[in-house]
Amino acid sequence: MGVTTFTISVDGIRLAGELHLPKEQKDSMPVVVICHGIPAGRPANGDPGYRPLAQSLASDGFMAVLFNFRGCGLSGGNIDLDGWCRDLQGILNMISTRPDVDQSRISLLGFSGGGAVSCKVAASDTRVNAVALMACPAEFSFLFKEQELEEIVARAREIGSIRDADFPLDAKVWLEGLYGVEARRYIGQIAPRPVLIVHGTTDEVVPVEHAKILYEAAQEPKELVLLEGVLHRLRQEPRALDAAQDWLDKINKMGEVDINA
């Protein structure tokens, strides 16, 4: 397997990422774009993050795209979920220029807030052929309350997700942009492309009811996997990762999804 780093620019913001390539590279490879969640704190020393997942996907024959949204990791800018949607579209634009990508097999694997972003982008971007959602919130108002807006912004500054002193120019507008990335509003527009929803029954951040709301709002083909006794951080849960990878493998072995079927 090989790894190459890349940078792209979206809204004048530098985004950093990695391409994890299969050992046996082909002329036309399926792609999985990994979309991380909203950071709750600074990365812990020694935490490999999503890199083991990218490596596992590459060993399974996928080109795995691992990147940081704006305001996170090595990418520039400030955290902004509306901007995250444009970031993901920028990643899709980059993938679309590569001759070694099977353009009919581009899947999104979104965790928590990254899952909500994946829903919104996939709803209108048919370059995406499948979406897997891991502990995805149906909406955000329960987690980021308007009456706690000052504390939310202060916390984002503390952990380094808001880096500029003059950002956000209007905190309420910034929060409304976050609310606008509402997965339950967009998930039904992904069909007839398949959707997988994976959630832990004891998720301490996003209650499991959100998974049930999303499943009801989604159209066929759809699949719901509830993992008994599992918490929120599904990137650390082998059963969740196995379920997602098995599903992605199954979907992509089917070849091109006919979105007009």
Contacts in CASP RR format, 6 or more apart in sequence:
PFRMAT RR
TARGET T0000
AUTHOR 0000-0000-0000
METHOD contacts of the structure
MODEL  1
MGVTTFTISVDGIRLAGELHLPKEQKDSMPVVVICHGIPAGRPANGDPGY
RPLAQSLASDGFMAVLFNFRGCGLSGGNIDLDGWCRDLQGILNMISTRPD
VDQSRISLLGFSGGGAVSCKVAASDTRVNAVALMACPAEFSFLFKEQELE
EIVARAREIGSIRDADFPLDAKVWLEGLYGVEARRYIGQIAPRPVLIVHG
TTDEVVPVEHAKILYEAAQEPKELVLLEGVLHRLRQEPRALDAAQDWLDK
INKMGEVDINA
1 20 0 8 1.000
1 21 0 8 1.000
1 22 0 8 1.000
1 23 0 8 1.000
1 55 0 8 1.000
1 58 0 8 1.000
1 59 0 8 1.000
2 20 0 8 1.000
2 21 0 8 1.000
2 23 0 8 1.000
2 58 0 8 1.000
3 18 0 8 1.000
3 19 0 8 1.000
3 20 0 8 1.000
3 21 0 8 1.000
4 18 0 8 1.000
4 19 0 8 1.000
4 21 0 8 1.000
5 16 0 8 1.000
5 17 0 8 1.000
5 18 0 8 1.000
5 19 0 8 1.000
6 16 0 8 1.000
6 17 0 8 1.000
6 18 0 8 1.000
6 19 0 8 1.000
6 94 0 8 1.000
7 14 0 8 1.000
7 15 0 8 1.000
7 16 0 8 1.000
7 17 0 8 1.000
8 14 0 8 1.000
8 15 0 8 1.000
8 90 0 8 1.000
8 91 0 8 1.000
8 93 0 8 1.000
8 94 0 8 1.000
9 15 0 8 1.000
10 70 0 8 1.000
10 83 0 8 1.000
10 86 0 8 1.000
10 87 0 8 1.000
10 89 0 8 1.000
10 90 0 8 1.000
11 70 0 8 1.000
11 83 0 8 1.000
11 86 0 8 1.000
13 70 0 8 1.000
13 75 0 8 1.000
13 76 0 8 1.000
13 77 0 8 1.000
13 87 0 8 1.000
14 75 0 8 1.000
14 76 0 8 1.000
15 67 0 8 1.000
15 68 0 8 1.000
15 69 0 8 1.000
15 70 0 8 1.000
15 75 0 8 1.000
15 76 0 8 1.000
15 87 0 8 1.000
15 90 0 8 1.000
15 91 0 8 1.000
16 67 0 8 1.000
16 68 0 8 1.000
16 73 0 8 1.000
16 74 0 8 1.000
16 75 0 8 1.000
16 76 0 8 1.000
17 65 0 8 1.000
17 66 0 8 1.000
17 67 0 8 1.000
17 68 0 8 1.000
17 74 0 8 1.000
17 75 0 8 1.000
18 51 0 8 1.000
18 54 0 8 1.000
18 65 0 8 1.000
18 66 0 8 1.000
18 67 0 8 1.000
19 63 0 8 1.000
19 64 0 8 1.000
19 65 0 8 1.000
19 66 0 8 1.000
20 54 0 8 1.000
20 55 0 8 1.000
20 57 0 8 1.000
20 58 0 8 1.000
20 63 0 8 1.000
20 64 0 8 1.000
20 65 0 8 1.000
20 66 0 8 1.000
21 29 0 8 1.000
21 58 0 8 1.000
21 63 0 8 1.000
22 29 0 8 1.000
22 58 0 8 1.000
22 59 0 8 1.000
22 60 0 8 1.000
22 61 0 8 1.000
22 62 0 8 1.000
22 63 0 8 1.000
23 58 0 8 1.000
23 59 0 8 1.000
24 61 0 8 1.000
25 100 0 8 1.000
26 100 0 8 1.000
27 99 0 8 1.000
27 100 0 8 1.000
28 100 0 8 1.000
28 101 0 8 1.000
28 102 0 8 1.000
29 61 0 8 1.000
29 62 0 8 1.000
29 63 0 8 1.000
29 100 0 8 1.000
29 101 0 8 1.000
29 102 0 8 1.000
30 61 0 8 1.000
30 62 0 8 1.000
30 63 0 8 1.000
30 102 0 8 1.000
30 105 0 8 1.000
30 106 0 8 1.000
30 107 0 8 1.000
30 252 0 8 1.000
31 62 0 8 1.000
31 63 0 8 1.000
31 64 0 8 1.000
31 65 0 8 1.000
31 95 0 8 1.000
31 101 0 8 1.000
31 102 0 8 1.000
31 105 0 8 1.000
31 106 0 8 1.000
31 107 0 8 1.000
32 57 0 8 1.000
32 62 0 8 1.000
32 63 0 8 1.000
32 64 0 8 1.000
32 65 0 8 1.000
32 107 0 8 1.000
32 108 0 8 1.000
32 109 0 8 1.000
32 248 0 8 1.000
33 65 0 8 1.000
33 67 0 8 1.000
33 88 0 8 1.000
33 91 0 8 1.000
33 92 0 8 1.000
33 95 0 8 1.000
33 106 0 8 1.000
33 107 0 8 1.000
33 108 0 8 1.000
33 109 0 8 1.000
34 50 0 8 1.000
34 53 0 8 1.000
34 54 0 8 1.000
34 57 0 8 1.000
34 64 0 8 1.000
34 65 0 8 1.000
34 66 0 8 1.000
34 67 0 8 1.000
34 109 0 8 1.000
34 110 0 8 1.000
34 111 0 8 1.000
35 69 0 8 1.000
35 88 0 8 1.000
35 108 0 8 1.000
35 109 0 8 1.000
35 110 0 8 1.000
35 111 0 8 1.000
35 113 0 8 1.000
35 114 0 8 1.000
35 115 0 8 1.000
35 117 0 8 1.000
35 118 0 8 1.000
36 50 0 8 1.000
36 68 0 8 1.000
36 69 0 8 1.000
36 72 0 8 1.000
36 110 0 8 1.000
36 111 0 8 1.000
36 114 0 8 1.000
37 110 0 8 1.000
37 111 0 8 1.000
37 112 0 8 1.000
37 113 0 8 1.000
37 114 0 8 1.000
37 115 0 8 1.000
38 79 0 8 1.000
38 81 0 8 1.000
38 112 0 8 1.000
38 113 0 8 1.000
38 114 0 8 1.000
39 72 0 8 1.000
39 79 0 8 1.000
39 159 0 8 1.000
39 161 0 8 1.000
40 159 0 8 1.000
41 159 0 8 1.000
42 159 0 8 1.000
42 160 0 8 1.000
43 49 0 8 1.000
43 73 0 8 1.000
49 235 0 8 1.000
50 66 0 8 1.000
50 111 0 8 1.000
50 235 0 8 1.000
51 66 0 8 1.000
53 64 0 8 1.000
53 109 0 8 1.000
53 235 0 8 1.000
53 241 0 8 1.000
54 64 0 8 1.000
54 65 0 8 1.000
54 66 0 8 1.000
55 64 0 8 1.000
56 241 0 8 1.000
56 245 0 8 1.000
57 64 0 8 1.000
57 245 0 8 1.000
57 248 0 8 1.000
58 64 0 8 1.000
60 245 0 8 1.000
60 249 0 8 1.000
62 248 0 8 1.000
62 252 0 8 1.000
63 100 0 8 1.000
63 101 0 8 1.000
65 91 0 8 1.000
65 95 0 8 1.000
67 75 0 8 1.000
67 87 0 8 1.000
67 91 0 8 1.000
68 74 0 8 1.000
68 75 0 8 1.000
69 75 0 8 1.000
69 79 0 8 1.000
69 83 0 8 1.000
69 84 0 8 1.000
69 87 0 8 1.000
69 88 0 8 1.000
69 114 0 8 1.000
69 117 0 8 1.000
70 76 0 8 1.000
70 77 0 8 1.000
70 78 0 8 1.000
70 79 0 8 1.000
70 80 0 8 1.000
70 83 0 8 1.000
70 84 0 8 1.000
70 87 0 8 1.000
71 77 0 8 1.000
71 78 0 8 1.000
71 79 0 8 1.000
71 80 0 8 1.000
71 160 0 8 1.000
71 161 0 8 1.000
71 162 0 8 1.000
71 163 0 8 1.000
72 79 0 8 1.000
72 161 0 8 1.000
75 87 0 8 1.000
76 163 0 8 1.000
77 163 0 8 1.000
77 164 0 8 1.000
78 156 0 8 1.000
78 161 0 8 1.000
78 162 0 8 1.000
78 163 0 8 1.000
78 164 0 8 1.000
78 167 0 8 1.000
78 168 0 8 1.000
79 156 0 8 1.000
79 161 0 8 1.000
79 162 0 8 1.000
80 168 0 8 1.000
80 174 0 8 1.000
80 177 0 8 1.000
81 113 0 8 1.000
81 116 0 8 1.000
81 117 0 8 1.000
81 140 0 8 1.000
81 177 0 8 1.000
81 178 0 8 1.000
81 180 0 8 1.000
81 181 0 8 1.000
82 177 0 8 1.000
82 178 0 8 1.000
82 180 0 8 1.000
82 181 0 8 1.000
84 114 0 8 1.000
84 117 0 8 1.000
84 181 0 8 1.000
85 117 0 8 1.000
85 120 0 8 1.000
85 121 0 8 1.000
85 181 0 8 1.000
88 108 0 8 1.000
88 117 0 8 1.000
88 118 0 8 1.000
88 121 0 8 1.000
89 121 0 8 1.000
89 125 0 8 1.000
92 106 0 8 1.000
92 121 0 8 1.000
92 125 0 8 1.000
92 127 0 8 1.000
92 128 0 8 1.000
95 101 0 8 1.000
95 106 0 8 1.000
95 127 0 8 1.000
96 103 0 8 1.000
96 127 0 8 1.000
103 127 0 8 1.000
104 129 0 8 1.000
104 255 0 8 1.000
104 256 0 8 1.000
104 257 0 8 1.000
105 129 0 8 1.000
105 252 0 8 1.000
105 255 0 8 1.000
105 256 0 8 1.000
106 127 0 8 1.000
106 128 0 8 1.000
106 129 0 8 1.000
107 128 0 8 1.000
107 129 0 8 1.000
107 130 0 8 1.000
107 131 0 8 1.000
107 132 0 8 1.000
107 248 0 8 1.000
107 251 0 8 1.000
107 252 0 8 1.000
108 115 0 8 1.000
108 118 0 8 1.000
108 121 0 8 1.000
108 122 0 8 1.000
108 128 0 8 1.000
108 130 0 8 1.000
108 131 0 8 1.000
108 132 0 8 1.000
109 118 0 8 1.000
109 132 0 8 1.000
109 134 0 8 1.000
109 244 0 8 1.000
109 248 0 8 1.000
110 117 0 8 1.000
110 118 0 8 1.000
110 131 0 8 1.000
110 132 0 8 1.000
110 133 0 8 1.000
110 134 0 8 1.000
110 136 0 8 1.000
111 134 0 8 1.000
111 135 0 8 1.000
111 136 0 8 1.000
111 234 0 8 1.000
111 235 0 8 1.000
112 134 0 8 1.000
112 135 0 8 1.000
112 136 0 8 1.000
112 137 0 8 1.000
112 205 0 8 1.000
112 206 0 8 1.000
112 232 0 8 1.000
113 136 0 8 1.000
113 137 0 8 1.000
113 181 0 8 1.000
114 136 0 8 1.000
115 131 0 8 1.000
115 133 0 8 1.000
115 134 0 8 1.000
115 136 0 8 1.000
115 183 0 8 1.000
116 136 0 8 1.000
116 137 0 8 1.000
116 140 0 8 1.000
116 181 0 8 1.000
116 182 0 8 1.000
116 183 0 8 1.000
117 181 0 8 1.000
118 128 0 8 1.000
118 131 0 8 1.000
118 133 0 8 1.000
118 136 0 8 1.000
119 131 0 8 1.000
119 133 0 8 1.000
119 136 0 8 1.000
119 183 0 8 1.000
119 186 0 8 1.000
119 187 0 8 1.000
119 190 0 8 1.000
120 180 0 8 1.000
120 181 0 8 1.000
120 182 0 8 1.000
120 183 0 8 1.000
120 186 0 8 1.000
121 128 0 8 1.000
122 128 0 8 1.000
122 131 0 8 1.000
122 186 0 8 1.000
122 190 0 8 1.000
122 193 0 8 1.000
123 186 0 8 1.000
123 187 0 8 1.000
123 188 0 8 1.000
123 189 0 8 1.000
123 190 0 8 1.000
124 189 0 8 1.000
126 193 0 8 1.000
126 259 0 8 1.000
128 190 0 8 1.000
128 193 0 8 1.000
129 193 0 8 1.000
129 251 0 8 1.000
129 252 0 8 1.000
129 256 0 8 1.000
129 257 0 8 1.000
130 193 0 8 1.000
130 194 0 8 1.000
130 195 0 8 1.000
130 196 0 8 1.000
130 248 0 8 1.000
130 251 0 8 1.000
130 252 0 8 1.000
130 257 0 8 1.000
131 190 0 8 1.000
131 193 0 8 1.000
131 194 0 8 1.000
131 195 0 8 1.000
131 196 0 8 1.000
132 195 0 8 1.000
132 196 0 8 1.000
132 198 0 8 1.000
132 244 0 8 1.000
132 247 0 8 1.000
132 248 0 8 1.000
133 183 0 8 1.000
133 195 0 8 1.000
133 196 0 8 1.000
133 197 0 8 1.000
133 198 0 8 1.000
133 214 0 8 1.000
134 198 0 8 1.000
134 199 0 8 1.000
134 234 0 8 1.000
134 235 0 8 1.000
134 240 0 8 1.000
134 244 0 8 1.000
135 198 0 8 1.000
135 199 0 8 1.000
135 200 0 8 1.000
135 203 0 8 1.000
135 205 0 8 1.000
135 206 0 8 1.000
135 211 0 8 1.000
135 232 0 8 1.000
135 233 0 8 1.000
135 234 0 8 1.000
136 183 0 8 1.000
136 197 0 8 1.000
136 199 0 8 1.000
136 206 0 8 1.000
136 210 0 8 1.000
136 211 0 8 1.000
136 214 0 8 1.000
137 143 0 8 1.000
137 183 0 8 1.000
137 206 0 8 1.000
137 210 0 8 1.000
138 182 0 8 1.000
138 183 0 8 1.000
138 184 0 8 1.000
138 210 0 8 1.000
138 213 0 8 1.000
138 214 0 8 1.000
138 217 0 8 1.000
139 179 0 8 1.000
139 182 0 8 1.000
139 183 0 8 1.000
139 184 0 8 1.000
139 185 0 8 1.000
140 178 0 8 1.000
140 179 0 8 1.000
140 180 0 8 1.000
140 181 0 8 1.000
140 182 0 8 1.000
141 179 0 8 1.000
143 205 0 8 1.000
143 206 0 8 1.000
144 152 0 8 1.000
144 175 0 8 1.000
144 178 0 8 1.000
144 179 0 8 1.000
146 172 0 8 1.000
146 175 0 8 1.000
149 171 0 8 1.000
149 172 0 8 1.000
149 175 0 8 1.000
150 171 0 8 1.000
152 175 0 8 1.000
153 162 0 8 1.000
153 168 0 8 1.000
153 171 0 8 1.000
153 174 0 8 1.000
156 162 0 8 1.000
162 168 0 8 1.000
168 174 0 8 1.000
183 214 0 8 1.000
184 213 0 8 1.000
184 214 0 8 1.000
184 217 0 8 1.000
187 195 0 8 1.000
187 214 0 8 1.000
187 217 0 8 1.000
187 218 0 8 1.000
188 217 0 8 1.000
188 218 0 8 1.000
188 219 0 8 1.000
190 218 0 8 1.000
190 219 0 8 1.000
191 218 0 8 1.000
191 219 0 8 1.000
191 220 0 8 1.000
191 221 0 8 1.000
191 222 0 8 1.000
192 219 0 8 1.000
192 220 0 8 1.000
192 221 0 8 1.000
192 257 0 8 1.000
192 258 0 8 1.000
192 259 0 8 1.000
192 261 0 8 1.000
193 257 0 8 1.000
193 259 0 8 1.000
194 221 0 8 1.000
194 222 0 8 1.000
194 223 0 8 1.000
194 251 0 8 1.000
194 257 0 8 1.000
195 218 0 8 1.000
195 221 0 8 1.000
195 222 0 8 1.000
195 223 0 8 1.000
196 222 0 8 1.000
196 223 0 8 1.000
196 225 0 8 1.000
196 243 0 8 1.000
196 244 0 8 1.000
196 247 0 8 1.000
197 211 0 8 1.000
197 214 0 8 1.000
197 215 0 8 1.000
197 218 0 8 1.000
197 222 0 8 1.000
197 223 0 8 1.000
197 224 0 8 1.000
197 225 0 8 1.000
198 211 0 8 1.000
198 225 0 8 1.000
198 227 0 8 1.000
198 234 0 8 1.000
198 240 0 8 1.000
198 243 0 8 1.000
198 244 0 8 1.000
199 206 0 8 1.000
199 208 0 8 1.000
199 210 0 8 1.000
199 211 0 8 1.000
199 224 0 8 1.000
199 225 0 8 1.000
199 226 0 8 1.000
199 227 0 8 1.000
200 208 0 8 1.000
200 211 0 8 1.000
200 226 0 8 1.000
200 227 0 8 1.000
200 228 0 8 1.000
200 229 0 8 1.000
200 230 0 8 1.000
200 231 0 8 1.000
200 232 0 8 1.000
200 234 0 8 1.000
200 237 0 8 1.000
200 240 0 8 1.000
201 208 0 8 1.000
201 226 0 8 1.000
201 227 0 8 1.000
201 228 0 8 1.000
201 229 0 8 1.000
201 230 0 8 1.000
202 208 0 8 1.000
202 229 0 8 1.000
202 230 0 8 1.000
202 231 0 8 1.000
203 230 0 8 1.000
203 231 0 8 1.000
203 232 0 8 1.000
204 231 0 8 1.000
204 232 0 8 1.000
205 232 0 8 1.000
206 232 0 8 1.000
208 226 0 8 1.000
211 224 0 8 1.000
211 226 0 8 1.000
212 224 0 8 1.000
215 222 0 8 1.000
215 224 0 8 1.000
223 247 0 8 1.000
225 240 0 8 1.000
225 243 0 8 1.000
227 237 0 8 1.000
227 239 0 8 1.000
227 240 0 8 1.000
227 243 0 8 1.000
230 237 0 8 1.000
230 239 0 8 1.000
230 240 0 8 1.000
231 237 0 8 1.000
234 240 0 8 1.000
234 241 0 8 1.000
235 241 0 8 1.000
251 257 0 8 1.000
END
